[in-house]
């Protein structure tokens, strides 16, 4: 049995197309996410102007990467606390405007490496407020029976933005630079953020504030602990979040494993990105399936099926010796990932009360950011110590075991609730 409620009326993506508020949110976040991807590529490119070549390729990239990722570690949960106290539309539109203005200021300041780090850190920090507000906004715009399709659409476009953003970033930046040399690259990224804000301005949220005199005095740290206590008490939501975090751990490890797969297949090291992109395509396909047919699959153990698909794919990688089969297997793995991510995200939205949305999604954003970083270091050491095949086999077993454990635990919680 699928843990989210069956949908009484759900026409998949077709119903969402008629929801003006949701479509504005979707288009706005798509443009904003595209700007995020192009922004990081631009920061890497600007290193060549701010530092000598040898420094830009060494310590410079390391410090830039830290400035980009540290805010996610520090402010992921804090962003969620703010989301519960400030109108979500104001946070999303304000975040885009602030990021857009910061981008437009860069060309007018001295070309100092410290300034580049400051702007990278600042823009990444503002992003930590946008993400939980975006997730908390979906239930405000979409009826309960449409959440599966809504999350499927968001999931697919998130991966599409990742794939397309990395593919078109450099050509797009170079093309705009030809029109306005020395300012064109920053202009296009800044305008993307501003455009996202303009698109979301007309959205009307039916949002009710749940802050009374007693809770108004609570400090951010106390609110963070309040959200953590809620997650520990609501085992269904906690279990769903653990499954999502596990999923992102696998995807983070897949980056290192893809590099090993490229070497195994005698490909150039930079061709590892084709494996990651294929997994993203698989997620888009899986999300499309759930978006259109999820209402017919609510009684199926979708997360368990998804984890089993991922476990099987990781195990089969050991025996693959040509690129087309490896790419096909990555697509298959991505479909399995969508079968975990979309239902579990829908479950969290359904089971979490509106006054806790920001805290829960902020904590989720925090956990996911850690899950996307830590496995990179661990996987590299494991591959160097035990070899690619052993790590793939081990991950296959672990992912399969996590899937079975999580599903059994979910069923037990549901039985207790019923």
URKA-V870921 format. One record per helix or strand of 2 or more residues. SS is the DSSP state (@ for helix, = for strand). FROM is the first residue (numbers start at 0). LEN is the number of residues. If there is no record, write none. Layout:
ss: (SS:SS)
from: (FROM:FROM)
len: (LEN:LEN)
//
This chain:
ss: (@:@:@:@:@:@:@:@:@:@:@:@:@:@:@:@)
from: (12:19:52:58:87:112:143:183:212:219:234:268:301:322:353:387)
len: (5:31:4:25:21:29:36:17:4:14:30:28:18:29:33:30)
//
